[in-house]
Amino acid sequence: MLLTGDSTYRPTFGRVARQVDVTICNVYAPSLALLANLDDLEEPIPTVVRAVSEKLASPRQAAQMFIETGAKVGVFTHNIFYDSSADDIIQRVRKAGFLGEIHIANDREYMTLGTEIRFHQPMPVPDDLEINSLNFKQVLKAD
């Protein structure tokens, strides 16, 4: 398994990371229409979109990372869809050539790796649960 962290694709990527079953990557996915018309939008939208696009992977860049690692499953976390849908992102990844399974993860979801790769929904959180910087140690100890 490879966790790329917050990154974009670089040509040297494939020389560093090779052959894993699962590649976990961020995705920043403003629509292609929005990207094509950025200069028509009011500031700070163009500046923000361009700046974030330099630091986080587009669907095309993520597809390239999935391909170069030989991933059977490409997982998206730290998902910033902007004005795209999950289907839009999947279509863009497919168009870029990744043919493996694509999973768009949700908060607190987890996966198990074995002979199969499985994704599991998290346990529900009580409505009255509050975790913050003052009480997190006590909350995490509670069973």
C-alpha positions in Angstrom: 0.0 0.0 0.0 1.2 3.5 -0.8 -0.1 6.7 0.8 0.9 9.6 -1.3 -0.2 12.3 1.1 -0.9 15.8 -0.3 0.9 15.7 -3.6 0.8 16.1 -7.3 2.3 13.9 -10.0 5.9 14.4 -10.9 7.7 12.6 -13.7 10.1 11.0 -11.2 7.2 9.4 -9.3 7.3 6.1 -11.1 11.0 5.7 -10.4 10.4 5.9 -6.6 7.2 4.0 -6.0 6.5 0.7 -7.7 4.0 -2.2 -7.6 1.6 -1.9 -4.7 -2.0 -3.3 -4.5 -3.5 -0.1 -3.2 -2.5 3.5 -3.8 -4.2 6.1 -1.6 -4.1 9.6 -3.1 -5.7 13.0 -2.5 -7.9 14.5 -5.3 -8.6 18.1 -6.1 -11.2 18.2 -8.9 -12.6 21.5 -10.1 -14.5 20.7 -13.3 -12.8 21.0 -16.6 -15.3 23.7 -17.6 -14.3 25.7 -14.5 -10.6 25.3 -15.2 -11.1 26.4 -18.8 -12.8 29.6 -17.7 -10.9 30.6 -14.5 -10.0 34.0 -15.8 -13.7 34.8 -16.2 -14.3 34.3 -12.5 -14.0 36.9 -9.7 -11.0 36.8 -7.4 -10.0 35.1 -5.3 -11.4 32.0 -7.1 -8.8 31.9 -9.9 -5.9 32.4 -7.5 -7.1 29.8 -5.0 -7.9 27.2 -7.7 -4.5 27.6 -9.3 -2.6 27.6 -6.0 -4.3 24.4 -4.7 -3.9 22.7 -8.1 -0.2 23.0 -7.8 -0.2 21.2 -4.4 -2.9 18.5 -4.8 -3.5 15.8 -7.5 -6.0 16.3 -10.3 -7.9 13.2 -11.3 -5.6 12.8 -14.3 -2.5 13.0 -12.1 -3.9 10.5 -9.6 -4.7 8.1 -12.4 -1.0 8.4 -13.5 0.1 7.6 -9.9 -2.3 4.6 -9.8 -1.0 3.3 -13.1 2.7 3.7 -12.2 2.3 1.9 -8.9 0.4 -1.0 -10.6 -2.4 -0.4 -8.1 -5.3 -2.8 -8.2 -7.3 -0.2 -6.3 -7.0 3.5 -6.4 -8.4 5.2 -3.2 -9.2 8.9 -2.9 -9.0 10.6 0.4 -8.8 14.3 1.3 -11.3 14.7 -1.5 -12.0 18.2 -2.7 -14.6 17.9 -5.4 -15.2 21.6 -5.9 -17.9 21.6 -8.6 -17.4 18.0 -9.8 -19.3 14.9 -8.8 -17.9 11.5 -7.8 -19.0 10.2 -11.3 -17.1 13.1 -13.0 -13.9 12.3 -11.1 -14.2 8.6 -11.9 -14.8 9.4 -15.6 -11.7 11.6 -15.7 -9.6 8.9 -14.0 -10.8 6.3 -16.6 -10.1 8.7 -19.5 -6.6 9.1 -18.1 -6.2 5.3 -18.5 -6.5 3.8 -15.0 -8.6 0.6 -15.3 -8.5 -0.7 -11.7 -11.1 -0.3 -9.0 -11.6 3.3 -7.8 -12.8 3.9 -4.3 -13.7 7.4 -3.0 -13.3 7.1 0.8 -15.4 8.8 3.4 -14.4 10.1 6.8 -13.6 7.4 9.4 -14.0 4.6 6.8 -11.4 1.9 7.0 -10.1 -0.9 4.8 -8.7 -4.4 5.4 -6.0 -5.8 3.2 -5.6 -9.6 2.8 -6.5 -11.9 -0.1 -9.2 -9.3 -0.8 -9.2 -5.5 -0.3 -12.3 -4.6 1.6 -13.8 -1.2 2.6 -15.8 -0.9 5.8 -18.2 1.8 6.9 -17.4 3.4 10.3 -19.4 2.8 13.4 -22.0 5.5 14.0 -20.9 8.4 16.2 -23.4 9.4 19.0 -25.0 12.8 18.3 -23.8 14.2 21.6 -20.2 13.1 21.2 -17.8 16.0 21.1 -14.1 15.5 20.6 -11.8 18.5 20.9 -8.2 19.3 21.9 -9.1 19.4 25.6 -10.9 16.0 25.9 -9.6 13.8 23.1 -7.5 11.6 25.4 -10.4 10.8 27.6 -12.7 10.2 24.7 -10.3 7.8 23.0 -9.7 5.8 26.2 -13.4 5.3 26.8 -14.7 1.8 25.9 
